[in-house]
Amino acid sequence: MQAGVSTACMYPELLEEALYGLALNGITHTELFVNSDSDITRTRVHALKSIMEHYSVTCKAVHPFACPIEPMMLFSDYERRVDDMINYYRRYFDVMRELGAEVFVFHGNDNHHAVSPEFYCERFIRLVEAGKEHGVIVAQENVERCQSGKLHFLREMSRLLGDDAHFVLDVKQAVRAEENPVNMLHMLGSKVCHIHISDHGEKGDCLLLGAGSFRIRSFLEVLHTYSPEASVIVELYRQSYRGISDLVGSYRMLSHMIGSIEKKAGETVEKQ
């Protein structure tokens, strides 16, 4: 497993400036949140790549800003929209291949325009297949306001899609949907390939690590048994922390926990 921080934490800083700020403060693994179409022009992608190479930063995932229009573009009855949206997301897949990112974070349809799981998966698999052509994993994120917010829907996706089902587990979104993130991890197992982590408790549902009551280490231990290659990305809203030193603190705490868990797992294997 690998700890990281999402550039989304730095919003509304420009994407390349957010990445530079994280890199300059010693954060070497990230998820890129694309906030505008112009963020992925050739010039700006080159700038991102230059920062990553100079500071030895790796990127596991990319999150598109276009998720609010996914219900209209991918889950309506107008077929041409589906083709247009998949072709648009191919641009992201090209960028991801250049930056070495593997996971494309997908929100999907919202609850106000709910469709059957079968219809949902038929549209989803078309995006998955396009991602495969570029070496990209399209992964469904659990989002409280979307059909993906509830575990029962994700389990049905897993059943219908089989090996093509991959998931991003967002802890704060699970809490908002009144789902237990550890239970979600057990139910979805190794199909969880990426994590958005934060703490939660009496002070809120999106807190710095250690500021709430979430048993983070226990969660990571379970994750390690299912998906030891997953990235665990700190994703906080701007009002959830004071400055970049807070993000660095959460990143270091997370890195230390992961290192300790992996060391213990290695020692167990050696004894066997």
TORBA-191161 format. One record per residue: residue in three letters; x negated, y negated, z negated of N, C-alpha, C in turn. Coordinates in steps of 0.2 Angstrom, whole numbers, padded with zeros to 4 digits, always signed. Layout:
% residues N
ALAXYZXYZXYZ ...
This chain:
% residues 272
MET-0004+0006+0000+0000+0000+0000-0004-0006+0000 GLN-0002-0012+0002-0005-0018+0003-0001-0024+0001 ALA-0004-0028-0004+0000-0034-0006-0001-0040-0001 GLY+0004-0044+0000+0003-0050+0004+0008-0055+0002 VAL+0008-0060+0006+0013-0066+0005+0016-0068+0011 SER+0022-0070+0011+0025-0072+0018+0024-0079+0018 THR+0023-0082+0025+0023-0089+0026+0030-0092+0025 ALA+0035-0088+0024+0042-0091+0023+0042-0095+0016 CYS+0037-0092+0011+0037-0096+0005+0035-0103+0006 MET+0032-0105+0011+0029-0112+0012+0034-0116+0016 TYR+0039-0114+0018+0044-0118+0021+0046-0124+0018 PRO+0046-0130+0021+0046-0131+0028+0039-0133+0031 GLU+0034-0131+0028+0027-0132+0032+0027-0129+0039 LEU+0024-0131+0043+0023-0128+0050+0020-0122+0049 LEU+0022-0117+0054+0019-0110+0053+0012-0110+0052 GLU+0008-0113+0057+0001-0112+0057-0002-0115+0051 GLU+0001-0121+0048-0001-0124+0042+0000-0120+0036 ALA+0006-0116+0036+0007-0112+0031+0002-0106+0030 LEU+0001-0103+0036-0004-0098+0037-0011-0100+0034 TYR-0013-0106+0036-0019-0109+0035-0020-0110+0027 GLY-0014-0112+0024-0014-0113+0017-0015-0107+0013 LEU-0012-0101+0015-0012-0095+0012-0019-0092+0013 ALA-0022-0092+0019-0028-0090+0020-0034-0093+0016 LEU-0033-0100+0016-0038-0104+0012-0038-0102+0005 ASN-0033-0100+0002-0032-0098-0005-0034-0091-0006 GLY-0036-0087-0001-0039-0081-0003-0033-0075-0001 ILE-0028-0077+0002-0022-0072+0003-0024-0069+0010 THR-0025-0063+0010-0028-0060+0017-0023-0055+0020 HIS-0017-0055+0018-0012-0051+0021-0005-0055+0021 THR-0001-0054+0026+0004-0059+0027+0010-0056+0031 GLU+0016-0059+0030+0021-0058+0035+0022-0065+0038 LEU+0023-0066+0045+0024-0072+0048+0032-0073+0049 PHE+0034-0079+0046+0041-0081+0047+0041-0086+0053 VAL+0044-0084+0059+0044-0089+0064+0050-0094+0063 ASN+0049-0100+0063+0054-0105+0061+0057-0108+0067 SER+0054-0108+0073+0056-0111+0079+0054-0108+0085 ASP+0057-0109+0091+0055-0106+0097+0048-0108+0099 SER+0046-0114+0097+0040-0116+0099+0034-0114+0095 ASP+0036-0110+0089+0031-0107+0085+0027-0102+0089 ILE+0030-0099+0094+0027-0093+0098+0025-0095+0105 THR+0024-0101+0106+0021-0103+0112+0013-0101+0113 ARG+0011-0100+0119+0004-0097+0119-0001-0101+0115 THR-0001-0108+0115-0005-0112+0111-0005-0111+0104 ARG+0001-0110+0101+0002-0109+0094+0000-0102+0092 VAL+0002-0097+0096+0000-0090+0094-0008-0090+0094 HIS-0011-0093+0099-0019-0094+0099-0021-0097+0092 ALA-0018-0102+0090-0020-0105+0084-0019-0100+0078 LEU-0014-0097+0078-0012-0092+0072-0018-0086+0073 LYS-0019-0084+0078-0024-0079+0079-0031-0081+0077 SER-0033-0087+0078-0039-0090+0077-0040-0090+0069 ILE-0035-0093+0066-0035-0093+0058-0035-0086+0055 MET-0032-0081+0058-0032-0074+0055-0039-0071+0056 GLU-0042-0073+0062-0049-0070+0063-0054-0073+0059 HIS-0053-0080+0058-0058-0083+0054-0058-0081+0047 TYR-0052-0080+0044-0052-0079+0037-0050-0071+0036 SER-0051-0067+0041-0050-0060+0040-0043-0058+0037 VAL-0038-0062+0040-0031-0061+0038-0028-0056+0042 THR-0024-0051+0039-0020-0047+0043-0012-0048+0043 CYS-0009-0046+0048-0001-0048+0047+0002-0041+0049 LYS+0007-0039+0044+0010-0033+0045+0017-0034+0048 ALA+0020-0040+0047+0027-0040+0050+0028-0047+0052 VAL+0033-0048+0057+0036-0054+0059+0043-0055+0058 HIS+0046-0060+0056+0053-0062+0055+0055-0067+0059 PRO+0060-0066+0063+0063-0071+0068+0068-0076+0065 PHE+0067-0082+0067+0072-0087+0064+0079-0086+0068 ALA+0080-0082+0073+0086-0082+0077+0091-0077+0074 CYS+0089-0074+0068+0094-0069+0065+0101-0072+0064 PRO+0102-0079+0063+0109-0081+0062+0114-0080+0069 ILE+0110-0079+0074+0114-0078+0080+0115-0071+0083 GLU+0111-0066+0079+0112-0059+0080+0119-0056+0081 PRO+0123-0058+0076+0130-0056+0077+0133-0057+0083 MET+0133-0063+0086+0136-0065+0092+0132-0062+0098 MET+0125-0062+0098+0122-0059+0104+0121-0052+0104 LEU+0121-0048+0099+0120-0041+0099+0126-0037+0097 PHE+0131-0040+0094+0137-0036+0092+0144-0038+0094 SER+0144-0042+0099+0150-0044+0102+0151-0039+0108 ASP+0157-0040+0112+0159-0036+0117+0156-0038+0124 TYR+0152-0044+0124+0149-0047+0130+0142-0044+0131 GLU+0142-0039+0136+0136-0035+0137+0130-0039+0139 ARG+0131-0044+0143+0125-0048+0145+0122-0052+0139 ARG+0125-0053+0134+0122-0056+0128+0117-0051+0125 VAL+0119-0045+0125+0114-0040+0122+0108-0040+0126 ASP+0108-0039+0133+0102-0039+0137+0098-0045+0136 ASP+0101-0051+0135+0098-0058+0134+0094-0058+0128 MET+0097-0055+0123+0094-0056+0116+0088-0051+0115 ILE+0089-0045+0118+0084-0040+0118+0078-0043+0122 ASN+0079-0046+0128+0074-0049+0132+0070-0054+0128 TYR+0074-0058+0124+0071-0064+0120+0067-0061+0115 TYR+0069-0056+0112+0065-0053+0106+0059-0049+0109 ARG+0059-0047+0115+0053-0045+0118+0047-0050+0118 ARG+0048-0056+0118+0043-0061+0117+0040-0060+0111 TYR+0044-0059+0105+0041-0058+0099+0037-0052+0099 PHE+0039-0047+0102+0035-0040+0102+0029-0041+0105 ASP+0028-0045+0111+0022-0047+0114+0017-0051+0109 VAL+0020-0055+0106+0016-0059+0101+0014-0055+0095 MET+0018-0050+0093+0016-0046+0087+0010-0041+0090 ARG+0011-0039+0096+0005-0034+0098-0001-0038+0098 GLU-0001-0045+0100-0007-0049+0100-0010-0050+0093 LEU-0006-0051+0088-0008-0052+0081-0009-0046+0077 GLY-0007-0040+0080-0008-0034+0076-0002-0033+0071 ALA+0003-0036+0072+0009-0035+0067+0013-0028+0070 GLU+0016-0025+0065+0019-0018+0067+0026-0019+0066 VAL+0029-0022+0061+0036-0022+0059+0040-0028+0061 PHE+0045-0028+0064+0050-0033+0066+0056-0033+0061 VAL+0057-0038+0058+0062-0038+0052+0068-0041+0056 PHE+0074-0037+0055+0080-0038+0058+0086-0038+0053 HIS+0090-0044+0053+0095-0044+0049+0102-0041+0052 GLY+0103-0042+0058+0109-0039+0061+0115-0042+0060 ASN+0121-0038+0060+0128-0041+0060+0130-0043+0053 ASP+0134-0049+0053+0136-0051+0046+0143-0048+0045 ASN+0145-0049+0038+0151-0045+0036+0158-0048+0039 HIS+0157-0054+0041+0163-0057+0044+0165-0055+0051 HIS+0160-0051+0054+0162-0049+0061+0160-0041+0061 ALA+0162-0038+0056+0160-0031+0055+0162-0026+0060 VAL+0157-0022+0062+0159-0017+0067+0158-0010+0064 SER+0160-0005+0068+0159+0002+0065+0151+0004+0065 PRO+0149+0008+0060+0142+0010+0060+0140+0013+0067 GLU+0144+0017+0070+0142+0020+0077+0141+0014+0082 PHE+0145+0009+0082+0144+0004+0087+0138+0000+0085 TYR+0137-0001+0079+0131-0005+0076+0125-0001+0078 CYS+0124+0005+0077+0118+0009+0079+0117+0009+0086 GLU+0122+0009+0090+0121+0010+0097+0118+0003+0100 ARG+0120-0002+0097+0116-0009+0099+0109-0009+0096 PHE+0109-0007+0089+0102-0007+0086+0097-0003+0090 ILE+0099+0003+0092+0094+0008+0095+0091+0005+0101 ARG+0095+0001+0105+0093-0002+0111+0087-0007+0109 LEU+0087-0010+0104+0082-0015+0102+0076-0011+0099 VAL+0077-0005+0096+0072-0001+0093+0068+0002+0099 GLU+0071+0004+0105+0068+0007+0111+0064+0001+0114 ALA+0066-0005+0114+0062-0010+0117+0056-0012+0113 GLY+0057-0011+0106+0051-0012+0102+0046-0006+0103 LYS+0048+0000+0104+0043+0005+0105+0039+0004+0111 GLU+0042+0001+0116+0038+0000+0122+0032-0005+0121 HIS+0032-0009+0115+0027-0013+0113+0023-0011+0107 GLY+0025-0005+0105+0021-0002+0099+0024-0006+0092 VAL+0030-0008+0092+0033-0011+0087+0039-0007+0083 ILE+0039-0007+0077+0044-0004+0073+0050-0009+0071 VAL+0056-0008+0074+0061-0013+0072+0064-0010+0066 ALA+0064-0014+0061+0067-0012+0054+0072-0016+0051 GLN+0077-0013+0049+0083-0016+0046+0082-0018+0039 GLU+0083-0025+0038+0083-0027+0031+0089-0027+0028 ASN+0089-0026+0021+0096-0026+0018+0097-0034+0016 VAL+0102-0036+0018+0104-0044+0017+0111-0044+0015 GLU+0112-0047+0009+0118-0047+0005+0124-0049+0010 ARG+0123-0054+0014+0129-0057+0018+0130-0053+0024 CYS+0126-0048+0025+0127-0044+0031+0129-0037+0030 GLN+0131-0033+0035+0133-0027+0035+0128-0022+0031 SER+0122-0024+0032+0116-0021+0029+0115-0022+0022 GLY+0120-0026+0019+0119-0027+0012+0120-0022+0007 LYS+0124-0017+0009+0126-0012+0004+0122-0005+0006 LEU+0121-0001+0001+0117+0005+0002+0121+0010+0006 HIS+0127+0010+0005+0131+0015+0009+0131+0014+0017 PHE+0130+0008+0019+0129+0007+0026+0122+0009+0028 LEU+0117+0007+0024+0111+0009+0026+0110+0017+0026 ARG+0113+0020+0022+0113+0027+0022+0116+0030+0028 GLU+0121+0027+0030+0125+0029+0036+0120+0028+0043 MET+0117+0022+0043+0112+0020+0048+0107+0026+0048 SER+0104+0028+0042+0099+0033+0042+0102+0039+0045 ARG+0108+0041+0043+0111+0047+0046+0111+0047+0053 LEU+0114+0042+0056+0115+0041+0063+0109+0041+0067 LEU+0104+0037+0065+0098+0036+0069+0093+0041+0068 GLY+0093+0045+0062+0088+0050+0061+0081+0046+0061 ASP+0076+0049+0064+0069+0046+0064+0068+0039+0067 ASP+0073+0037+0070+0073+0030+0072+0075+0025+0067 ALA+0077+0027+0061+0079+0022+0056+0073+0020+0052 HIS+0072+0014+0051+0067+0011+0047+0070+0005+0044 PHE+0068+0004+0037+0071-0001+0033+0066-0006+0030 VAL+0067-0012+0029+0064-0017+0025+0068-0018+0019 LEU+0065-0017+0013+0069-0017+0007+0067-0024+0003 ASP+0072-0028+0003+0071-0035+0000+0075-0034-0007 VAL+0070-0035-0012+0073-0034-0019+0078-0039-0021 LYS+0077-0046-0020+0082-0051-0022+0088-0050-0018 GLN+0088-0048-0012+0094-0047-0008+0098-0041-0011 ALA+0095-0036-0013+0098-0030-0017+0101-0032-0023 VAL+0098-0036-0027+0101-0039-0033+0107-0043-0031 ARG+0107-0047-0026+0113-0051-0025+0119-0047-0022 ALA+0117-0041-0019+0122-0037-0017+0125-0032-0022 GLU+0122-0033-0028+0123-0029-0034+0121-0021-0033 GLU+0116-0021-0030+0113-0014-0028+0106-0014-0032 ASN+0105-0008-0035+0098-0006-0038+0093-0005-0033 PRO+0088-0009-0033+0082-0008-0028+0079-0002-0029 VAL+0078+0001-0035+0075+0007-0036+0079+0013-0033 ASN+0085+0012-0034+0090+0017-0032+0090+0017-0024 MET+0090+0011-0021+0090+0011-0014+0083+0014-0011 LEU+0078+0013-0015+0071+0016-0013+0072+0024-0013 HIS+0075+0026-0018+0076+0034-0018+0080+0036-0013 MET+0086+0033-0011+0090+0035-0006+0088+0035+0001 LEU+0084+0030+0002+0081+0028+0009+0074+0032+0010 GLY+0071+0033+0005+0064+0037+0005+0059+0034+0009 SER+0056+0038+0013+0050+0036+0017+0052+0032+0023 LYS+0059+0031+0024+0061+0026+0030+0060+0019+0028 VAL+0059+0018+0021+0057+0011+0019+0050+0010+0021 CYS+0049+0005+0026+0042+0004+0028+0039-0003+0026 HIS+0043-0007+0023+0041-0014+0021+0045-0016+0016 ILE+0042-0020+0011+0045-0023+0006+0044-0031+0005 HIS+0050-0034+0003+0050-0041+0001+0051-0041-0006 ILE+0046-0043-0010+0046-0042-0017+0047-0049-0021 SER+0051-0049-0026+0051-0055-0031+0054-0052-0037 ASP+0053-0056-0043+0056-0054-0049+0063-0057-0050 HIS+0067-0055-0055+0073-0057-0056+0075-0056-0064 GLY+0080-0060-0066+0082-0059-0073+0086-0065-0075 GLU+0086-0067-0081+0091-0072-0084+0090-0079-0080 LYS+0084-0080-0078+0082-0086-0075+0084-0087-0067 GLY+0086-0081-0064+0088-0081-0057+0086-0075-0054 ASP+0088-0074-0047+0087-0068-0044+0081-0068-0039 CYS+0077-0074-0039+0071-0075-0035+0066-0078-0038 LEU+0062-0074-0042+0057-0077-0047+0050-0075-0045 LEU+0045-0079-0048+0038-0077-0047+0038-0070-0051 LEU+0033-0066-0049+0032-0060-0052+0030-0061-0059 GLY+0033-0057-0064+0031-0058-0071+0036-0063-0074 ALA+0040-0067-0070+0044-0072-0073+0051-0069-0075 GLY+0052-0063-0073+0059-0060-0075+0058-0053-0078 SER+0063-0049-0077+0063-0043-0081+0063-0036-0077 PHE+0062-0037-0070+0061-0032-0065+0055-0028-0067 ARG+0056-0021-0067+0050-0017-0069+0046-0015-0062 ILE+0042-0020-0061+0039-0020-0054+0034-0014-0053 ARG+0030-0013-0058+0025-0007-0058+0029-0001-0057 SER+0034+0000-0060+0038+0007-0059+0041+0007-0052 PHE+0043+0001-0050+0046+0001-0043+0040+0003-0038 LEU+0034+0000-0039+0029+0001-0034+0026+0009-0035 GLU+0027+0012-0041+0025+0019-0041+0030+0023-0037 VAL+0036+0022-0037+0041+0025-0033+0040+0024-0026 LEU+0038+0018-0024+0037+0016-0017+0031+0020-0015 HIS+0026+0021-0019+0020+0024-0017+0021+0032-0015 THR+0026+0035-0019+0027+0042-0017+0031+0043-0011 TYR+0034+0038-0008+0038+0038-0002+0034+0035+0004 SER+0031+0029+0003+0028+0025+0008+0022+0022+0006 PRO+0016+0026+0005+0010+0024+0003+0007+0019+0008 GLU+0009+0018+0014+0006+0014+0019+0010+0007+0019 ALA+0015+0006+0015+0020+0000+0016+0016-0006+0013 SER+0018-0012+0016+0016-0018+0014+0021-0021+0009 VAL+0018-0024+0004+0023-0027-0002+0022-0034-0001 ILE+0026-0038+0001+0026-0045+0003+0029-0049-0002 VAL+0026-0054-0005+0029-0059-0010+0033-0063-0005 GLU+0040-0064-0006+0044-0068-0003+0048-0072-0007 LEU+0047-0079-0008+0051-0083-0013+0053-0089-0009 TYR+0059-0092-0012+0061-0098-0009+0057-0104-0012 ARG+0057-0109-0009+0052-0115-0011+0054-0117-0018 GLN+0060-0117-0020+0062-0120-0026+0060-0115-0032 SER+0057-0109-0030+0056-0104-0035+0049-0104-0038 TYR+0045-0109-0035+0038-0109-0038+0036-0117-0037 ARG+0031-0118-0041+0028-0125-0041+0023-0127-0036 GLY+0018-0123-0035+0013-0124-0030+0010-0118-0028 ILE+0005-0118-0023+0002-0112-0020-0002-0108-0025 SER-0004-0111-0031-0007-0107-0036-0003-0102-0039 ASP+0004-0103-0039+0009-0099-0042+0009-0093-0037 LEU+0009-0094-0030+0009-0088-0025+0003-0084-0026 VAL-0003-0088-0027-0009-0084-0028-0009-0079-0034 GLY-0006-0082-0039-0005-0078-0045-0001-0072-0044 SER+0005-0073-0041+0009-0067-0040+0005-0062-0035 TYR+0002-0064-0030-0002-0060-0025-0007-0056-0029 ARG-0011-0059-0034-0016-0056-0037-0013-0051-0042 MET-0008-0052-0045-0004-0048-0050-0002-0042-0046 LEU+0001-0043-0040+0003-0037-0036-0003-0033-0033 SER-0008-0036-0031-0014-0033-0029-0017-0028-0034 HIS-0017-0031-0040-0020-0027-0046-0015-0021-0048 MET-0009-0022-0048-0004-0016-0049-0005-0011-0044 ILE-0005-0013-0037-0006-0008-0032-0013-0004-0032 GLY-0018-0008-0034-0025-0005-0035-0025+0000-0040 SER-0021-0001-0046-0021+0003-0052-0017+0009-0050 ILE-0012+0008-0046-0007+0014-0045-0011+0019-0040 GLU-0014+0016-0035-0018+0020-0030-0024+0024-0033 LYS-0027+0020-0038-0033+0023-0041-0030+0029-0045 LYS-0025+0029-0049-0022+0034-0053-0020+0040-0048 ALA-0017+0038-0043-0015+0043-0038-0021+0047-0035 GLY-0026+0044-0034-0032+0047-0031-0035+0051-0036 GLU-0035+0049-0043-0038+0053-0048-0034+0060-0049 THR-0027+0059-0048-0023+0065-0049-0024+0070-0043 VAL-0025+0068-0037-0027+0072-0032-0033+0076-0033 GLU-0038+0072-0035-0045+0075-0037-0044+0081-0042 LYS-0040+0080-0047-0040+0085-0052-0036+0091-0049 GLN-0032+0090-0044-0029+0096-0042-0033+0100-0037 
